[in-house]
Amino acid sequence: MLINIIERFTFYIGLFGYVVIYWGILKSLYQFFQAELYKKQDVHNKSLDQIRLMLGKYLSFGLEIFIGKDIVTTILSPTWQEIERLGAIVAIRIVLNYFLNRDIKLLTSKEQ
């Protein structure tokens, strides 16, 4: 009974992660197309950096949600194979998150 509740909970955690990432993509596309309507180069370049910054934040947050989901899933079936799989997934997502955060910091310092 408890395992079924936790499995359902992890499903909704993953679903929330997808929603966060898709929402960020949709927002970014909307702002990108709005920025494309302006043809002033300085406004256009600044807008694109702001859009990249926003998208990077959504992607980073979504990846962190997926890491949490994977940890909870592995707690349910802690075999060595699942632990190794979790380690590989977390390592890949941490590397992706590191580079996303680095780009976010670069874009944030560029704006100021």
TALINTA-V271505 format. One record per residue. N is the residue number from 1. OMEGA is omega in degrees with one decimal (999 if undefined). NEAR is the number of other ideal C-beta (glycine too) atoms within 12 Angstrom. Layout:
n/omega/near
N/OMEGA/NEAR
N/OMEGA/NEAR
This chain:
n/omega/near
1/-179.5/7
2/179.1/10
3/177.6/14
4/178.5/11
5/-179.7/13
6/177.3/20
7/177.7/19
8/178.5/17
9/-179.6/20
10/175.5/26
11/-179.1/18
12/174.0/18
13/178.3/25
14/177.7/24
15/177.7/18
16/176.9/21
17/177.1/28
18/179.9/22
19/179.6/19
20/-178.5/26
21/179.1/28
22/178.3/18
23/178.0/21
24/178.6/29
25/179.7/21
26/177.7/18
27/-179.4/22
28/178.1/26
29/178.8/18
30/-179.4/18
31/177.7/26
32/-179.8/22
33/173.7/15
34/-179.5/17
35/179.5/25
36/178.6/16
37/176.6/13
38/-177.6/17
39/175.0/11
40/-172.1/12
41/-177.3/11
42/177.8/12
43/-178.1/16
44/-178.9/19
45/178.8/18
46/178.9/19
47/-179.7/26
48/176.5/25
49/177.8/26
50/178.4/25
51/177.4/28
52/179.1/27
53/-179.7/30
54/180.0/31
55/178.4/31
56/178.4/31
57/178.3/28
58/179.1/30
59/179.3/32
60/179.3/30
61/177.9/27
62/178.2/31
63/178.0/32
64/176.4/27
65/179.5/28
66/176.8/32
67/177.9/28
68/178.3/25
69/-179.5/31
70/178.4/30
71/179.7/24
72/179.0/26
73/-179.4/28
74/176.8/25
75/-179.5/20
76/-179.5/22
77/-173.2/18
78/173.0/15
79/179.8/13
80/179.4/11
81/177.9/12
82/179.1/19
83/176.9/18
84/178.2/14
85/178.4/19
86/179.4/28
87/179.5/18
88/-179.5/16
89/-179.6/23
90/179.7/24
91/179.5/16
92/-177.8/18
93/176.9/28
94/177.7/21
95/177.6/16
96/-179.7/23
97/178.9/25
98/-178.7/18
99/175.4/18
100/-179.7/29
101/177.1/22
102/177.6/16
103/178.1/23
104/178.6/26
105/178.9/18
106/179.9/17
107/179.4/24
108/179.7/18
109/178.5/12
110/-179.1/16
111/-174.1/17
112/999/9
